Amino acid sequence: MSDESNRLEELLGLKRPPLAISFHDAPPKGVARIEAVAPAGCNYWKLAAEGRVFYTEASDHYNCPVGAYTHGIELPTERKEELDGLMGMMLELEYLQEEEITMIPRHAESFGVAVYAPWSLAPCEPHVVIVQGNAKQIMLLWEAARGVGIHGDGETMGRPTCAMIPAARQRGQLMTSLGCIGNRVYNELADDQLYAALPADRMAEVIKHLETVVEANRQLERFHRERLDSVSS
């Protein structure tokens, strides 16, 4: 996993390492639980990107009712009321339409624990790899995914960002996400950054094809720049 992660970072020139997320019935041996509960589930991505390896339990996600929903976590009564209130505010602001709620991807199985880590340090086989990058970097990754047949229907997701995790896992496809305002606040996501989530068991194929894609784009960029100069002159 370390070699693949390093190669992916090198090919795309990523500023943040790819993240590995996996789901288990019980904590893997040698992995410590997160020490403090984060204000949002996607905030754990930021901690993992900083090099930390840890797992979370269901209660570690209660501060983020939307994230808990996408992870298939059953909330206690008071937290469920918070989710209902938040959804109500989003509906009132016309930020969300009522018919959208049931369409949000969600983990189908019961939640045990989730393990977060930089992909290069993942203590167990991940289910999903998350890549954060700019539009060009995600473009190259999408082209590589297309080359191995996991680009899906080209759908780009938005709110909530965390829904791309169950979507990528269940569909077995790359899912791109523009992010949402909550993720951008909690994860300190720059305005020019977005995400891709990929099924981890297809990453070796994607990276192999990415090498071809990056070289092809390098040559095509040179061609188009030379052509632009020729036509302009």
N, C-alpha and C positions, 0 to 999 in steps of 0.2 A: 504493500500500500504506500510505503514511503517513496519508492521509486516512481510510482504512477503519479502520486500527488506532486512530487517535485517536477516531473516532466510536464504536467498540466500547467503548473505555475510558470515554468520556463517558456512554454509555447505561447501562452496568452499574456505573459508579463503582468501577472496579477499582483495587486498591492496587498491583498489579504489572502491567507491560505484557504484552500477549499475545506469545507467542514464536513464531517461525517456524523450522521445521526442514525442510531439504531434503537430498536424497541425490544424489550425482553420482559419475561414474566417476573424475573428477580434480578438483582444487581449482579453483574459479572464479577468474578473474583479479582481483587486488586484494584477495583475502581471505587473511589470515594464519592460519597454523596456531596452535592453542592452545599457549601457552608451556610449561605444566606439565600433567602427567597428573593428572586428578582421581581421587579415591578411588572414585567411582561415576559411571556415565554420566549419571544424572539430575542430578548436581552441575553439569553443563554448563548445565542449564536456569537455575540460580541465577546463573551468570556472565552468561548472555545477558540475564536480567532486569535485571541491573545496568548494561546498556547496551553490552555487549561483542559484537563481531561476529567470528566465527572459524570455522575448520573443524577437524574431528578425523579422524585416520586410524584404521585398525583397532586398532593397538597402543595408542592412547589410551584404549581401552575394556577392555583386558585386566585392569585392577584390579576390574572388575565383571563376573564371569562370567555372571550372570543377564542383565544388560543386554546383554552381548555376544551372548548367545544370541538375545534378542528382535530384535537388529539384524542377525542373520544372519552374524555374524562367526565365523570358524573360529579357535578358540583353539589355541595351541601346546600340546604335550603336558602340560607342568607346570601350565598354567592350566586345561586340561580336567580334570585331576585335582582341581583346586581346585573347579571347578564340580560335579563328581561328589560331592565331599566336602560341599559346601554343600547340595546337593540331599538328600544322605543325612541331614544334620543336620535339615533341615526335615521330612523324612519321619519321623525318629525322634521329633521333638518333636510330631508329628501336626499340624504347621502346614500341611503339604501332603500331599495324597494322590497316590499313584503315578500314577493314571490322569489326574491333572490336568496332568502335565508335558507330555505330547504335545499337550494342548489349548491350551497357551500360544501366542498369536499370535506369529508370527515373520516377518521380512522374507524373501521368497522369493528375491530377486535377490542377486547377490554384492555385498558391501559395498566401496565405494571410499572416499568421504569423506562426512561429514555436516557441513552448515553450520548453525550456530546464530546467532540474532540476535533482538533485539526485532523484532517484525513491522514496526514503523515504519521500521526501518533495514535490513531484509532486502536483501542485495546481489543476490539472484536470486529467481525465483518459488519460493515454498515449496511443499512437498507437504502439510505438516500445520501447523495453527495450534493452539497449546496455550493455554488460558485457565485461570488459577487464580483461584478466587473462593470466596465463601461459598455456603451452600445456596440462598439467594434469588437470587443472581446467576446461578448455574448453572441454577436453575429457569427463569429468564427466557430464558436462552440455549437451553435444551432446548425451550421452547415455540416459540421462533423457528425452531429446526431442524425441529421437527415441522411447522410451517407451510409449510416448503418441501420436506417429504418426506424428510428425512435423519435422522430421530430413531431409525431402526432399530426394534428390538423392545423398546426400553426397558431393555436390559441395562445394569447398572452393574458395572463391573469393579473388581477389587481388586488383589491381588498378582499379578505385579509391575506397578507403575505404568507402566513403560516399554512394556509390551505394548499399551497403548492406541494407541501411534503406528502400528505396523503394522496394527492392527485398524481404525483410522479410515481409513488409506490404502487398504487392500485392500477394505474394505466400502463406502467412499464415504459413511460415515455419522458423525454425532456419536457419540463414545464418552465416557461419563462414567466417572470413576474415583475411588474413595474414597481412593486412595493406598495405600501400604504402609509398614511401619515403617522400611524402609531409606530410601525417598524422604523420609519425614518427618524423618529424622535428617540426611541429606546435603543436603536442600534447605531445611532449617529451616522446614518447613511447619507452620503453626499448627494447633491441634486443630480449629478450625472451618472449615478450608479443604479444598477438593477440586478436582478438575480436570475439564476437558472438552477433548477433542482433536477437531478438525474437519478435513475435507478442505479444503485451502486454496482449491481452485477453486470452492467453493460459498459462500465467505465473503461475497461481495457480496450474494447473495440473502438470506443469513441476516441480515446487518446491516440490510438494507432492511426485512425483516419484523420484526426486533427493535424497530424504531421503533414499529411498530403494537402490538407486544406490551407494551412498556414503558408506553405511554400507556394501553392498555386496563387493565393491572394497576393503574396509578395511580388511574384512575377507579373500578375495582372495589374497591380498598382503601378509598377514601373512602366508597363505598356501604356496604360491610360494617361499617366503623367507626360510621357513622351509625346503621345498623340495630342494631348491638350496643348502642349507647347508648340507642336507643329501646326495645329489648326489656328491657334491664336496668333502665330507669327505670319 
